[in-house]
Amino acid sequence: SKERIEIFGSSKVAVIEDFRRLWLIKDGKTKRWGHPWSSSDKGHSAEIASFCRAVEGRGVIPQLDEAIRATGLTFAALESLKLNSPVRFEPS
């Protein structure tokens, strides 16, 4: 698999593969699901379609200040994780 997340805790295990399959293991019993993620495209198709509509004048072009704010929020979240404490985000 390309992406795999394993979560362990309280004698339970959860495994997500490629955001398409989920396994929950408890007391030696496994439950498996193949959806709702099985048809997921992770948003790439929608993002490309939105961009094309914007270029053609049929949609909204994302604002630069929104992208800068999103990046700032990401850095604030990383700093908060590093410090193990809340961090105030001050958009400029």
N, C-alpha and C positions, 0 to 999 in steps of 0.2 A: 504494500500500500504506500501511497505517496505521503499521506498525513495520518498520524496515529496519535491519539491521546489516551492515556491510561490513568485512571483515578483510583486510588486505593484508600480505604478507610472503613473502620468498624466491621471488619471481616467481610467486606463487600468490594467488588471491583466493577468499574464501568470502563468500557473500551469503545472509542469512537474511531472509525476508520474512514478516511477521506470525506468526512461529513456526510456519508451515505449509509453507513451501517452502525448500529449500536448494539452492544452486548452488555447485559447486566448479570453479574454472577454473584450469587449469595447462597451460602450453605451447600455448595457443590452443584447448584442448579443454575442453568444458564437460560436467559430469555434473550431472544434476538429479534431486532427490528430492522427492516430495510427501508423504511420510509418514516417520516415525510421527506427525509433528505435525499432519497434515492434519485429524484429527478432534479435536484438542486444544481444550479450553475454558479452558485456563490455570488450572484449579482453581476457577473461580468457582462452577460448578454444585455441586461437592462441598462447597465452603465454605458455600453457602446451605443445602444439604441438612443438613449437620452442625449448623448453627445452628438450623434448624427442629426437628431431633430433640432438641436440648438444651432448647429452649423447651417442647416437648411432654413433657419429662421422660424421653425415651428415649435421651438422650445426655449427654455430659459438657460442662459449660460451661467454656470456657477460664478459667484463673485469671488474675486481674489481675497477680499477680507474674510470671507467664510473659510477659505482654505487656510489662511494664516491662523485664524482662530482655532481651527481643528488641529493644526500642527502644534500650536501652543498648548492646547488641552492635552495632547498626547505627551508632550514633554513634562507637563505638570503631573500627569498620572505616573509617569516613570519616576519622577523625583519623589513622589509620595510613596511609591513602592520601595524605593531605595532607602528613604528615611523611616519607613514604617510609621508614617504620620501624615495627617492631612496637609495639603499644600494649597495655599490660596492662589487662584489663577486671576491675574490682572491683565485683561486684554489691552493691548496698546492701540 
